[in-house]
């Protein structure tokens, strides 16, 4: 009788040991215990097949730069940051050919070199700061003087006014896309804002703006 009890206890202990071994193996090959997996599920996407489990980690960050074209304060800050660059200390800034503004916070433009007026440099504003200028290759036939506009005559904040007026017109046109890019073409100490059209699904309109971004002309084409 005592021998049977001893055998029963040994069998029970053996089964418990097997169970613990199985759990240890499962933990090793299938990840953390259930409660830990539940806690991680908020940040992990798991895809399971018959043979493997693939875990993908994703990171989502808000698009902080979107809406740049309609933000007069940020546009002015970008202009002021350009003026404060050491290369332009105590000097006038002349833009060359054109300047491009994008709704994701970028500005691309060319500027007459402050040390040598026969040279032109490309400037890029991205993620809230101006990048190092890059040299621009010019031809002997390029008439630099005819494509210069003094920065004092082109205020970046005018883009916000233009964007607001463009959006007011576009909102009344079926199928018109929101504004994502504004640029100025520079010629003979003057500049012209673009785009100059609003296209809807059934209509197309011409639009032009003053230097300050106000609507100058608007009609259906």
N, C-alpha and C positions, 0 to 999 in steps of 0.2 A: 504494500500500500504506500509506504514511504517512498519506494522507488518510483512509483507512478507519479507522485506529486513532484518529485525532483525533476522527472522527465518533462512534466507539464510546464513547470516554471522555466526550464531551459528553452523549451519551444517558444513560449511567450516572449522571453527576452530576445530570442533570435529574430522573431517577427518584428519586434520593436526596432531592433537594430537595422533590419532590412528597410523598414519604413523611413528611418532617419537617413539612411544612405540614399534612398530614392529621392527624398526631398532635397538633399544636398546636391545631387546630380542635376535635378530640375533647376535649382537656383543657379547653378553654374552655367548651364546652357540656355536657360530661358529668362535670365535677368533677375531683378530684385523681387522680393516677396510682393504679394498682391497689393498690400496697402501702399508700398513705395511706388509701384507701377501706376496706381490710381493718382498719386500726387504728381507724377511726372507727365501724365497724359495731357495736361493743359498746354504743354509746350512741345510735345512730340507727336508726330504723325507716324503711325505704324502700318506697314503693309505686309501681310502674311500670306505665304504660299505654302504648298504642301511640304516644301523642303527647307525654306529659309524665311527669316523675318528681317525685313529691312526697316530701319528707323531713320527718319529724316527730321533734322532740326531746322526750323525756319526762324528768321528774324525779320520783323516788320518794323520799319521806321517811318514816321510821318514825313510827307514831302513838305518840308518847312519852307522851301523856296518858291513854291507855287503861288501865283498871285502877285508876282513882282511888278508886272506892267501897271497894275492899278494902285500900287503903293507909293505915293508921292514921297513919303518919309524915307523909304529905303532907296528910292532912286536918287534923292538928294544926297543921302549919305554916301552912295557910290561916287557921285560927282565930287563931293568934298574930299573923299579919300584919294581920288585921282589928283586933285589940286595939291594935296599934302605930300605927294611923293617927292623925295629928295631931288630928283632930276629936274623938277619944275619949280623949285624954290626961287621965288622972286622973278619968275618968267611967265610970259603968256603961253597958253596952250592952244595949239591950232590942230583941229581935226582934219583928216585928209580923206577925201572920196566919200566916206559914209560911216555911219555908226548903227549897229544893230542891237536891239534889245529883245530879250526872250523872257517869256513868262516863268521859266524855271529858275530865274535869277542870274542869267548870264548876260554879259555885254561884250561885244566884239567890235573893235574899231582900229583905225590907223591914225597915228599922230606924227606930226612933223618932229623930227629929232631936235631937242632943245639946244644941243651943242652945234649941230651942223644942219642948217636949213635945207641942204641938198639931199638929206636922208629922211627916210620915213620908217617908223617902227610900228609893229602890230601889238596892240594891248588887249588883254582878255581879263574880264572880271568874272570870277566864279567862286561860289561858296563864300561869298561875303568879302573877298579880297582881290586885289589886283595882282596878276601874275607877272613874272619877269617879262619885259618887252622882247620881241623877236624882230630881227632886221627884215626889212621888206626889199626885195630886189626890184629896182626900177629901170626903165629904159631911158635912153638919152632923149627920146621923143616925148616923155611924160612931162606935161606942164604942171608942175606941182602947185604953183601960185594960183592957178585957175580952179583948183579943187580944195582949197583951204577955207575953213570956217573957224573963227575964233570961238573957243568954248564959252566965253561970256555971252555969245549970241544964241547958244543952244542949251537951254536948261533941261536937264534930265527929267525934272518933275513934270515937264510938259507932256511927257509920255502918259502919265496917269490921267491927265485931262483928256488927251486924245482917246485913251482906252475907254474912259467913261462915256464919251460922246459916241464912239463907235458902237459900244455895247447897247446904248439906248436905241440906236437905229437898227442894229441887228436883231434886237429882241422883237421887233415888229415884222421881221421878214422870215417867213416860214423856211426852215431848213438851213438858216445861216449858221455858220460855225463860229465858235467863240474866238476871240483874238488871242494869238499865241506868239506873235512876232511883229515888232514895229521897227522900222528903220528909216533913216534919213539919208537922202542922196545929196551930196554937197557939190555945188557948182558956183563959181564966181562970187564968193562971199554970201551966197544964199543957200538955203536947203529946202528940200521938199519931203514931206512925210509920206510914208507908204505903210500899209496898203492903201490903194485908191479905189477899191471896189469892195462891195459886199455881195456875195453870191448866195442866193437861196435855192430851194429845190425848183421853184417856178419863176423866179425873178432875179435880176441882177441890177445893182445900183452903183453909180459912180459916187465917190465921196472924196473930198479934199479938205485939208485942215490948214489953219493959220499956224504961225510959228509957236503960238501958245497952246495949240492943240484943240482949238475951237473949230466947229464945222464951218467951212468956208463955202462949200458947194455940195449939193446932194440932189441927185435926180435918177430916175429909172432909165436904164439903157435899153 
